[in-house]
Amino acid sequence: MTGRQRRRAPPEREYVPGTLLDWRDSSHWSWEQLPCRYCGSPTHLRDSRGKPADKVCAEQALADQAAEAADAYEIGNP
């Protein structure tokens, strides 16, 4: 056995809609429609902080933030 090891390729950053958050909890619903904080369309849904957000918009924003953080980490480490 040699001392050399294969490097693994980094995992693919693939966003699959509907897989980041669990929206089944009743805390994500409000009877009052307010504009989504991301796209502005009326929504009954609320994010984890209680702010109006469509499910797809909130998950896309989280995926974008995670990708930005991963890119920043990769740039900082050679």
Backbone as CSV, one residue per row, in Angstrom:
resi,resn,N_x,N_y,N_z,CA_x,CA_y,CA_z,C_x,C_y,C_z
1,MET,0.839,-1.185,0.000,0.000,0.000,0.000,0.886,1.251,0.000
2,THR,0.578,2.180,-0.808,1.369,3.404,-0.901,0.802,4.461,0.032
3,GLY,1.577,5.497,0.275,1.156,6.584,1.146,0.290,7.617,0.441
4,ARG,0.083,7.436,-0.844,-0.715,8.405,-1.600,-2.193,8.051,-1.520
5,GLN,-2.988,9.076,-1.371,-4.437,8.878,-1.350,-5.072,9.699,-2.455
6,ARG,-6.142,9.189,-2.973,-6.885,9.927,-3.990,-7.679,11.047,-3.340
7,ARG,-7.711,12.155,-4.027,-8.561,13.246,-3.569,-9.945,13.062,-4.154
8,ARG,-10.918,13.268,-3.321,-12.295,13.181,-3.794,-12.720,14.508,-4.391
9,ALA,-13.565,14.417,-5.371,-14.133,15.632,-5.968,-15.095,16.257,-4.964
10,PRO,-15.174,17.588,-4.928,-16.120,18.218,-4.013,-17.543,17.841,-4.396
11,PRO,-18.438,17.803,-3.402,-19.820,17.433,-3.720,-20.474,18.457,-4.629
12,GLU,-21.354,17.979,-5.463,-22.090,18.868,-6.356,-23.022,19.755,-5.541
13,ARG,-23.094,21.021,-5.908,-24.017,21.943,-5.250,-25.277,22.017,-6.084
14,GLU,-26.134,21.076,-5.861,-27.347,21.028,-6.649,-28.536,21.352,-5.756
15,TYR,-29.282,22.354,-6.132,-30.468,22.745,-5.388,-31.663,21.954,-5.889
16,VAL,-32.272,21.227,-5.000,-33.482,20.484,-5.326,-34.630,21.158,-4.588
17,PRO,-35.567,21.782,-5.303,-36.655,22.501,-4.648,-37.427,21.620,-3.675
18,GLY,-37.744,22.213,-2.530,-38.548,21.514,-1.539,-37.785,20.624,-0.594
19,THR,-36.452,20.692,-0.601,-35.680,19.784,0.242,-34.939,20.469,1.386
20,LEU,-34.967,21.783,1.450,-34.187,22.463,2.478,-34.939,22.690,3.783
21,LEU,-36.206,22.985,3.720,-36.973,23.311,4.907,-38.203,22.425,5.041
22,ASP,-38.639,22.237,6.271,-39.869,21.498,6.542,-40.970,22.515,6.810
23,TRP,-41.871,22.655,5.863,-42.919,23.667,5.939,-44.226,23.114,6.486
24,ARG,-44.241,21.901,7.013,-45.480,21.297,7.504,-45.934,21.883,8.837
25,ASP,-45.037,22.496,9.579,-45.384,23.066,10.881,-46.361,24.230,10.705
26,SER,-47.335,24.343,11.589,-48.356,25.387,11.465,-47.801,26.793,11.682
27,SER,-46.603,26.900,12.246,-46.019,28.228,12.454,-45.652,28.907,11.136
28,HIS,-45.651,28.161,10.048,-45.335,28.725,8.735,-46.568,29.246,8.006
29,TRP,-47.721,29.223,8.658,-48.967,29.641,8.019,-49.569,30.817,8.769
30,SER,-50.138,31.751,8.032,-50.870,32.874,8.612,-52.119,33.099,7.783
31,TRP,-53.199,33.483,8.432,-54.433,33.772,7.708,-54.316,35.074,6.930
32,GLU,-53.404,35.923,7.347,-53.230,37.221,6.686,-52.228,37.096,5.536
33,GLN,-52.647,37.517,4.355,-51.732,37.516,3.212,-50.902,38.793,3.244
34,LEU,-49.600,38.626,3.121,-48.678,39.757,3.040,-47.738,39.518,1.862
35,PRO,-47.109,40.592,1.360,-46.179,40.398,0.230,-44.933,39.607,0.651
36,CYS,-44.533,38.676,-0.208,-43.315,37.898,0.018,-42.126,38.845,0.105
37,ARG,-41.243,38.608,1.038,-40.083,39.492,1.209,-39.088,39.390,0.057
38,TYR,-39.206,38.357,-0.770,-38.281,38.167,-1.880,-38.861,38.586,-3.232
39,CYS,-40.099,38.160,-3.507,-40.656,38.438,-4.842,-41.825,39.420,-4.820
40,GLY,-42.395,39.671,-3.650,-43.469,40.647,-3.543,-44.866,40.122,-3.798
41,SER,-45.010,38.864,-4.198,-46.354,38.331,-4.433,-47.017,38.007,-3.091
42,PRO,-48.347,38.109,-3.013,-49.042,37.839,-1.750,-48.883,36.375,-1.328
43,THR,-48.648,36.160,-0.036,-48.471,34.800,0.469,-49.007,34.679,1.888
44,HIS,-49.490,33.492,2.215,-49.912,33.160,3.579,-48.744,32.564,4.367
45,LEU,-47.686,32.186,3.686,-46.574,31.492,4.320,-45.634,32.453,5.041
46,ARG,-44.995,31.941,6.094,-44.009,32.700,6.859,-42.743,31.871,6.987
47,ASP,-41.597,32.555,6.975,-40.334,31.836,7.134,-40.100,31.533,8.609
48,SER,-38.933,31.005,8.945,-38.650,30.607,10.329,-38.598,31.797,11.284
49,ARG,-38.453,32.993,10.755,-38.451,34.195,11.599,-39.810,34.895,11.623
50,GLY,-40.800,34.285,10.993,-42.143,34.840,10.988,-42.394,35.898,9.931
51,LYS,-41.456,36.080,9.022,-41.625,37.073,7.959,-42.269,36.418,6.738
52,PRO,-43.112,37.164,6.014,-43.785,36.570,4.856,-42.793,36.167,3.769
53,ALA,-42.901,34.909,3.339,-41.994,34.394,2.308,-42.611,33.179,1.653
54,ASP,-42.620,33.171,0.330,-43.037,31.970,-0.391,-42.026,30.866,-0.113
55,LYS,-42.485,29.634,-0.125,-41.608,28.500,0.133,-40.455,28.446,-0.857
56,VAL,-40.778,28.553,-2.132,-39.744,28.461,-3.163,-38.747,29.608,-3.037
57,CYS,-39.238,30.814,-2.780,-38.350,31.971,-2.648,-37.414,31.809,-1.449
58,ALA,-37.958,31.393,-0.303,-37.144,31.240,0.907,-36.092,30.155,0.719
59,GLU,-36.471,29.046,0.107,-35.499,27.974,-0.104,-34.421,28.375,-1.106
60,GLN,-34.788,29.132,-2.124,-33.791,29.600,-3.085,-32.822,30.568,-2.414
61,ALA,-33.335,31.440,-1.551,-32.474,32.379,-0.833,-31.493,31.628,0.068
62,LEU,-31.962,30.577,0.755,-31.060,29.781,1.594,-30.008,29.056,0.757
63,ALA,-30.422,28.522,-0.372,-29.474,27.835,-1.258,-28.422,28.817,-1.779
64,ASP,-28.848,30.027,-2.124,-27.903,31.048,-2.594,-26.918,31.433,-1.495
65,GLN,-27.422,31.594,-0.266,-26.550,31.944,0.857,-25.539,30.835,1.125
66,ALA,-25.994,29.586,1.070,-25.089,28.459,1.298,-24.014,28.393,0.215
67,ALA,-24.394,28.648,-1.023,-23.426,28.623,-2.126,-22.409,29.748,-1.974
68,GLU,-22.869,30.931,-1.559,-21.954,32.054,-1.354,-20.973,31.745,-0.226
69,ALA,-21.467,31.141,0.845,-20.592,30.794,1.966,-19.566,29.747,1.549
70,ALA,-20.014,28.758,0.771,-19.083,27.721,0.304,-18.029,28.312,-0.611
71,ASP,-18.441,29.224,-1.483,-17.472,29.881,-2.374,-16.468,30.703,-1.582
72,ALA,-16.937,31.414,-0.570,-16.034,32.219,0.262,-15.062,31.327,1.001
73,TYR,-15.510,30.183,1.463,-14.645,29.254,2.175,-13.590,28.681,1.236
74,GLU,-13.993,28.321,0.025,-13.057,27.757,-0.935,-12.006,28.769,-1.363
75,ILE,-12.389,30.031,-1.487,-11.441,31.067,-1.889,-10.402,31.268,-0.786
76,GLY,-10.838,31.203,0.468,-9.942,31.433,1.588,-8.986,30.298,1.852
77,ASN,-9.297,29.096,1.372,-8.446,27.918,1.604,-7.842,27.452,0.288
78,PRO,-6.525,27.390,0.218,-5.887,26.929,-1.029,-6.071,25.452,-1.256
